[in-house]
């Protein structure tokens, strides 16, 4: 991935987060744009969305952000001057859920190791003569 593409990804991510915070403050409280991946030709892009809450909340917020996608694209085209504004699709970012599950597993392992009795170190007897 070129440096230009990386910079465009970061710029679009920052601007979408800013649009959500300024225009949709109450609705976007549980929504975070975690990553944007734009194709090298700048025609298409994928926006990864992380949502806090239970499964129903996640689905509701994802439907909501997809419903305002046109408004977001319009505002992006006003803020960012590119030859082609990418056609963005919004996808649920499951990496935070996976990270939370891994953290839970690590904590369970730690607890089970802490509960397991520690064997005393082997005793050294007098040296055989």
mmCIF file of the C-alpha atoms, coordinates in Angstrom:
data_MODEL
# 
_entry.id   MODEL 
# 
loop_
_atom_site.group_PDB 
_atom_site.id 
_atom_site.type_symbol 
_atom_site.label_atom_id 
_atom_site.label_alt_id 
_atom_site.label_comp_id 
_atom_site.label_asym_id 
_atom_site.label_entity_id 
_atom_site.label_seq_id 
_atom_site.pdbx_PDB_ins_code 
_atom_site.Cartn_x 
_atom_site.Cartn_y 
_atom_site.Cartn_z 
_atom_site.occupancy 
_atom_site.B_iso_or_equiv 
_atom_site.pdbx_formal_charge 
_atom_site.auth_seq_id 
_atom_site.auth_comp_id 
_atom_site.auth_asym_id 
_atom_site.auth_atom_id 
_atom_site.pdbx_PDB_model_num 
ATOM 1   C CA . UNK A 1 1   ? 0.000   0.000   0.000  1.00 0.00 ? 1   UNK A CA 1 
ATOM 2   C CA . UNK A 1 2   ? 1.423   3.365   -0.988 1.00 0.00 ? 2   UNK A CA 1 
ATOM 3   C CA . UNK A 1 3   ? 1.960   6.232   1.423  1.00 0.00 ? 3   UNK A CA 1 
ATOM 4   C CA . UNK A 1 4   ? -0.687  8.230   -0.423 1.00 0.00 ? 4   UNK A CA 1 
ATOM 5   C CA . UNK A 1 5   ? -3.291  5.518   0.083  1.00 0.00 ? 5   UNK A CA 1 
ATOM 6   C CA . UNK A 1 6   ? -2.401  5.255   3.766  1.00 0.00 ? 6   UNK A CA 1 
ATOM 7   C CA . UNK A 1 7   ? -2.750  9.022   4.195  1.00 0.00 ? 7   UNK A CA 1 
ATOM 8   C CA . UNK A 1 8   ? -6.095  9.032   2.378  1.00 0.00 ? 8   UNK A CA 1 
ATOM 9   C CA . UNK A 1 9   ? -7.328  6.158   4.575  1.00 0.00 ? 9   UNK A CA 1 
ATOM 10  C CA . UNK A 1 10  ? -6.397  8.066   7.722  1.00 0.00 ? 10  UNK A CA 1 
ATOM 11  C CA . UNK A 1 11  ? -7.879  11.324  6.427  1.00 0.00 ? 11  UNK A CA 1 
ATOM 12  C CA . UNK A 1 12  ? -11.206 9.718   5.525  1.00 0.00 ? 12  UNK A CA 1 
ATOM 13  C CA . UNK A 1 13  ? -11.339 7.946   8.895  1.00 0.00 ? 13  UNK A CA 1 
ATOM 14  C CA . UNK A 1 14  ? -10.677 11.181  10.770 1.00 0.00 ? 14  UNK A CA 1 
ATOM 15  C CA . UNK A 1 15  ? -13.243 13.114  8.744  1.00 0.00 ? 15  UNK A CA 1 
ATOM 16  C CA . UNK A 1 16  ? -16.004 10.493  9.101  1.00 0.00 ? 16  UNK A CA 1 
ATOM 17  C CA . UNK A 1 17  ? -15.446 10.408  12.870 1.00 0.00 ? 17  UNK A CA 1 
ATOM 18  C CA . UNK A 1 18  ? -15.628 14.209  12.909 1.00 0.00 ? 18  UNK A CA 1 
ATOM 19  C CA . UNK A 1 19  ? -18.840 14.248  10.852 1.00 0.00 ? 19  UNK A CA 1 
ATOM 20  C CA . UNK A 1 20  ? -20.456 11.720  13.166 1.00 0.00 ? 20  UNK A CA 1 
ATOM 21  C CA . UNK A 1 21  ? -19.434 13.625  16.301 1.00 0.00 ? 21  UNK A CA 1 
ATOM 22  C CA . UNK A 1 22  ? -20.581 17.024  15.032 1.00 0.00 ? 22  UNK A CA 1 
ATOM 23  C CA . UNK A 1 23  ? -23.778 16.190  13.122 1.00 0.00 ? 23  UNK A CA 1 
ATOM 24  C CA . UNK A 1 24  ? -25.011 13.057  14.899 1.00 0.00 ? 24  UNK A CA 1 
ATOM 25  C CA . UNK A 1 25  ? -23.645 13.484  18.399 1.00 0.00 ? 25  UNK A CA 1 
ATOM 26  C CA . UNK A 1 26  ? -26.355 11.585  20.271 1.00 0.00 ? 26  UNK A CA 1 
ATOM 27  C CA . UNK A 1 27  ? -26.723 8.736   17.768 1.00 0.00 ? 27  UNK A CA 1 
ATOM 28  C CA . UNK A 1 28  ? -22.984 8.283   17.255 1.00 0.00 ? 28  UNK A CA 1 
ATOM 29  C CA . UNK A 1 29  ? -22.054 8.023   20.930 1.00 0.00 ? 29  UNK A CA 1 
ATOM 30  C CA . UNK A 1 30  ? -21.501 4.254   20.744 1.00 0.00 ? 30  UNK A CA 1 
ATOM 31  C CA . UNK A 1 31  ? -20.020 4.257   17.213 1.00 0.00 ? 31  UNK A CA 1 
ATOM 32  C CA . UNK A 1 32  ? -16.336 4.450   16.323 1.00 0.00 ? 32  UNK A CA 1 
ATOM 33  C CA . UNK A 1 33  ? -14.737 4.269   12.909 1.00 0.00 ? 33  UNK A CA 1 
ATOM 34  C CA . UNK A 1 34  ? -11.765 1.984   13.527 1.00 0.00 ? 34  UNK A CA 1 
ATOM 35  C CA . UNK A 1 35  ? -10.284 1.740   10.055 1.00 0.00 ? 35  UNK A CA 1 
ATOM 36  C CA . UNK A 1 36  ? -10.780 2.761   6.447  1.00 0.00 ? 36  UNK A CA 1 
ATOM 37  C CA . UNK A 1 37  ? -9.337  0.791   3.537  1.00 0.00 ? 37  UNK A CA 1 
ATOM 38  C CA . UNK A 1 38  ? -9.530  2.506   0.160  1.00 0.00 ? 38  UNK A CA 1 
ATOM 39  C CA . UNK A 1 39  ? -8.615  0.725   -3.064 1.00 0.00 ? 39  UNK A CA 1 
ATOM 40  C CA . UNK A 1 40  ? -5.452  2.058   -4.786 1.00 0.00 ? 40  UNK A CA 1 
ATOM 41  C CA . UNK A 1 41  ? -7.580  3.455   -7.646 1.00 0.00 ? 41  UNK A CA 1 
ATOM 42  C CA . UNK A 1 42  ? -9.729  5.345   -5.073 1.00 0.00 ? 42  UNK A CA 1 
ATOM 43  C CA . UNK A 1 43  ? -12.953 3.977   -6.569 1.00 0.00 ? 43  UNK A CA 1 
ATOM 44  C CA . UNK A 1 44  ? -14.083 1.839   -3.634 1.00 0.00 ? 44  UNK A CA 1 
ATOM 45  C CA . UNK A 1 45  ? -13.457 1.731   0.071  1.00 0.00 ? 45  UNK A CA 1 
ATOM 46  C CA . UNK A 1 46  ? -14.472 -0.152  3.153  1.00 0.00 ? 46  UNK A CA 1 
ATOM 47  C CA . UNK A 1 47  ? -15.164 1.552   6.473  1.00 0.00 ? 47  UNK A CA 1 
ATOM 48  C CA . UNK A 1 48  ? -14.855 -0.614  9.570  1.00 0.00 ? 48  UNK A CA 1 
ATOM 49  C CA . UNK A 1 49  ? -17.274 0.375   12.319 1.00 0.00 ? 49  UNK A CA 1 
ATOM 50  C CA . UNK A 1 50  ? -17.047 -0.649  15.953 1.00 0.00 ? 50  UNK A CA 1 
ATOM 51  C CA . UNK A 1 51  ? -20.182 -0.381  18.075 1.00 0.00 ? 51  UNK A CA 1 
ATOM 52  C CA . UNK A 1 52  ? -20.497 -0.703  21.837 1.00 0.00 ? 52  UNK A CA 1 
ATOM 53  C CA . UNK A 1 53  ? -23.470 -2.623  23.129 1.00 0.00 ? 53  UNK A CA 1 
ATOM 54  C CA . UNK A 1 54  ? -25.373 -5.846  22.745 1.00 0.00 ? 54  UNK A CA 1 
ATOM 55  C CA . UNK A 1 55  ? -26.148 -7.528  19.413 1.00 0.00 ? 55  UNK A CA 1 
ATOM 56  C CA . UNK A 1 56  ? -29.402 -5.622  18.911 1.00 0.00 ? 56  UNK A CA 1 
ATOM 57  C CA . UNK A 1 57  ? -27.686 -2.278  19.475 1.00 0.00 ? 57  UNK A CA 1 
ATOM 58  C CA . UNK A 1 58  ? -24.883 -3.229  17.106 1.00 0.00 ? 58  UNK A CA 1 
ATOM 59  C CA . UNK A 1 59  ? -27.306 -4.153  14.323 1.00 0.00 ? 59  UNK A CA 1 
ATOM 60  C CA . UNK A 1 60  ? -29.379 -1.010  14.884 1.00 0.00 ? 60  UNK A CA 1 
ATOM 61  C CA . UNK A 1 61  ? -26.340 1.296   14.755 1.00 0.00 ? 61  UNK A CA 1 
ATOM 62  C CA . UNK A 1 62  ? -24.946 -0.436  11.692 1.00 0.00 ? 62  UNK A CA 1 
ATOM 63  C CA . UNK A 1 63  ? -28.291 -0.005  9.890  1.00 0.00 ? 63  UNK A CA 1 
ATOM 64  C CA . UNK A 1 64  ? -28.336 3.632   11.007 1.00 0.00 ? 64  UNK A CA 1 
ATOM 65  C CA . UNK A 1 65  ? -24.851 4.403   9.717  1.00 0.00 ? 65  UNK A CA 1 
ATOM 66  C CA . UNK A 1 66  ? -25.623 2.694   6.408  1.00 0.00 ? 66  UNK A CA 1 
ATOM 67  C CA . UNK A 1 67  ? -28.791 4.815   6.133  1.00 0.00 ? 67  UNK A CA 1 
ATOM 68  C CA . UNK A 1 68  ? -26.814 8.061   6.457  1.00 0.00 ? 68  UNK A CA 1 
ATOM 69  C CA . UNK A 1 69  ? -23.980 6.871   4.180  1.00 0.00 ? 69  UNK A CA 1 
ATOM 70  C CA . UNK A 1 70  ? -25.076 9.219   1.396  1.00 0.00 ? 70  UNK A CA 1 
ATOM 71  C CA . UNK A 1 71  ? -25.002 12.212  3.721  1.00 0.00 ? 71  UNK A CA 1 
ATOM 72  C CA . UNK A 1 72  ? -21.547 11.204  4.975  1.00 0.00 ? 72  UNK A CA 1 
ATOM 73  C CA . UNK A 1 73  ? -20.237 10.812  1.395  1.00 0.00 ? 73  UNK A CA 1 
ATOM 74  C CA . UNK A 1 74  ? -21.632 14.195  0.423  1.00 0.00 ? 74  UNK A CA 1 
ATOM 75  C CA . UNK A 1 75  ? -19.992 15.898  3.391  1.00 0.00 ? 75  UNK A CA 1 
ATOM 76  C CA . UNK A 1 76  ? -16.713 14.046  2.724  1.00 0.00 ? 76  UNK A CA 1 
ATOM 77  C CA . UNK A 1 77  ? -16.686 15.299  -0.859 1.00 0.00 ? 77  UNK A CA 1 
ATOM 78  C CA . UNK A 1 78  ? -17.052 18.865  0.462  1.00 0.00 ? 78  UNK A CA 1 
ATOM 79  C CA . UNK A 1 79  ? -14.206 18.420  2.961  1.00 0.00 ? 79  UNK A CA 1 
ATOM 80  C CA . UNK A 1 80  ? -11.757 16.356  0.917  1.00 0.00 ? 80  UNK A CA 1 
ATOM 81  C CA . UNK A 1 81  ? -10.753 17.203  -2.626 1.00 0.00 ? 81  UNK A CA 1 
ATOM 82  C CA . UNK A 1 82  ? -9.936  14.047  -4.575 1.00 0.00 ? 82  UNK A CA 1 
ATOM 83  C CA . UNK A 1 83  ? -10.267 13.194  -8.242 1.00 0.00 ? 83  UNK A CA 1 
ATOM 84  C CA . UNK A 1 84  ? -12.529 10.298  -7.247 1.00 0.00 ? 84  UNK A CA 1 
ATOM 85  C CA . UNK A 1 85  ? -14.407 10.085  -3.988 1.00 0.00 ? 85  UNK A CA 1 
ATOM 86  C CA . UNK A 1 86  ? -14.462 6.388   -3.059 1.00 0.00 ? 86  UNK A CA 1 
ATOM 87  C CA . UNK A 1 87  ? -17.775 4.569   -2.866 1.00 0.00 ? 87  UNK A CA 1 
ATOM 88  C CA . UNK A 1 88  ? -17.725 3.511   0.785  1.00 0.00 ? 88  UNK A CA 1 
ATOM 89  C CA . UNK A 1 89  ? -19.303 0.412   2.275  1.00 0.00 ? 89  UNK A CA 1 
ATOM 90  C CA . UNK A 1 90  ? -19.709 0.100   6.021  1.00 0.00 ? 90  UNK A CA 1 
ATOM 91  C CA . UNK A 1 91  ? -18.719 -3.160  7.696  1.00 0.00 ? 91  UNK A CA 1 
ATOM 92  C CA . UNK A 1 92  ? -18.857 -4.219  11.312 1.00 0.00 ? 92  UNK A CA 1 
ATOM 93  C CA . UNK A 1 93  ? -15.380 -4.434  12.846 1.00 0.00 ? 93  UNK A CA 1 
ATOM 94  C CA . UNK A 1 94  ? -15.301 -7.632  14.865 1.00 0.00 ? 94  UNK A CA 1 
ATOM 95  C CA . UNK A 1 95  ? -11.690 -7.276  15.991 1.00 0.00 ? 95  UNK A CA 1 
ATOM 96  C CA . UNK A 1 96  ? -12.644 -5.555  19.254 1.00 0.00 ? 96  UNK A CA 1 
ATOM 97  C CA . UNK A 1 97  ? -15.063 -8.377  20.112 1.00 0.00 ? 97  UNK A CA 1 
ATOM 98  C CA . UNK A 1 98  ? -12.352 -10.918 19.330 1.00 0.00 ? 98  UNK A CA 1 
ATOM 99  C CA . UNK A 1 99  ? -9.853  -8.984  21.446 1.00 0.00 ? 99  UNK A CA 1 
ATOM 100 C CA . UNK A 1 100 ? -12.331 -8.912  24.331 1.00 0.00 ? 100 UNK A CA 1 
ATOM 101 C CA . UNK A 1 101 ? -12.870 -12.656 24.058 1.00 0.00 ? 101 UNK A CA 1 
ATOM 102 C CA . UNK A 1 102 ? -9.103  -13.281 24.041 1.00 0.00 ? 102 UNK A CA 1 
ATOM 103 C CA . UNK A 1 103 ? -8.725  -11.078 27.112 1.00 0.00 ? 103 UNK A CA 1 
ATOM 104 C CA . UNK A 1 104 ? -11.453 -13.078 28.853 1.00 0.00 ? 104 UNK A CA 1 
ATOM 105 C CA . UNK A 1 105 ? -9.675  -16.346 27.993 1.00 0.00 ? 105 UNK A CA 1 
ATOM 106 C CA . UNK A 1 106 ? -6.364  -15.015 29.322 1.00 0.00 ? 106 UNK A CA 1 
ATOM 107 C CA . UNK A 1 107 ? -8.042  -13.974 32.576 1.00 0.00 ? 107 UNK A CA 1 
ATOM 108 C CA . UNK A 1 108 ? -9.590  -17.446 32.939 1.00 0.00 ? 108 UNK A CA 1 
ATOM 109 C CA . UNK A 1 109 ? -6.173  -19.047 32.422 1.00 0.00 ? 109 UNK A CA 1 
ATOM 110 C CA . UNK A 1 110 ? -4.634  -16.729 35.008 1.00 0.00 ? 110 UNK A CA 1 
ATOM 111 C CA . UNK A 1 111 ? -7.369  -17.574 37.534 1.00 0.00 ? 111 UNK A CA 1 
ATOM 112 C CA . UNK A 1 112 ? -7.019  -21.314 37.005 1.00 0.00 ? 112 UNK A CA 1 
ATOM 113 C CA . UNK A 1 113 ? -3.247  -21.104 37.428 1.00 0.00 ? 113 UNK A CA 1 
ATOM 114 C CA . UNK A 1 114 ? -3.629  -19.022 40.579 1.00 0.00 ? 114 UNK A CA 1 
ATOM 115 C CA . UNK A 1 115 ? -6.038  -21.576 42.071 1.00 0.00 ? 115 UNK A CA 1 
ATOM 116 C CA . UNK A 1 116 ? -3.801  -24.538 41.281 1.00 0.00 ? 116 UNK A CA 1 
ATOM 117 C CA . UNK A 1 117 ? -1.564  -25.434 44.234 1.00 0.00 ? 117 UNK A CA 1 
ATOM 118 C CA . UNK A 1 118 ? 2.077   -24.789 43.709 1.00 0.00 ? 118 UNK A CA 1 
ATOM 119 C CA . UNK A 1 119 ? 4.287   -27.839 44.165 1.00 0.00 ? 119 UNK A CA 1 
ATOM 120 C CA . UNK A 1 120 ? 7.104   -27.296 46.639 1.00 0.00 ? 120 UNK A CA 1 
ATOM 121 C CA . UNK A 1 121 ? 10.571  -27.221 45.134 1.00 0.00 ? 121 UNK A CA 1 
ATOM 122 C CA . UNK A 1 122 ? 12.455  -30.519 45.343 1.00 0.00 ? 122 UNK A CA 1 
ATOM 123 C CA . UNK A 1 123 ? 14.421  -30.916 48.544 1.00 0.00 ? 123 UNK A CA 1 
ATOM 124 C CA . UNK A 1 124 ? 18.115  -31.328 48.234 1.00 0.00 ? 124 UNK A CA 1 
ATOM 125 C CA . UNK A 1 125 ? 19.390  -34.008 50.558 1.00 0.00 ? 125 UNK A CA 1 
ATOM 126 C CA . UNK A 1 126 ? 22.912  -34.535 51.812 1.00 0.00 ? 126 UNK A CA 1 
ATOM 127 C CA . UNK A 1 127 ? 25.343  -35.371 49.100 1.00 0.00 ? 127 UNK A CA 1 
ATOM 128 C CA . UNK A 1 128 ? 25.999  -39.072 48.710 1.00 0.00 ? 128 UNK A CA 1 
ATOM 129 C CA . UNK A 1 129 ? 29.466  -39.938 49.899 1.00 0.00 ? 129 UNK A CA 1 
# 
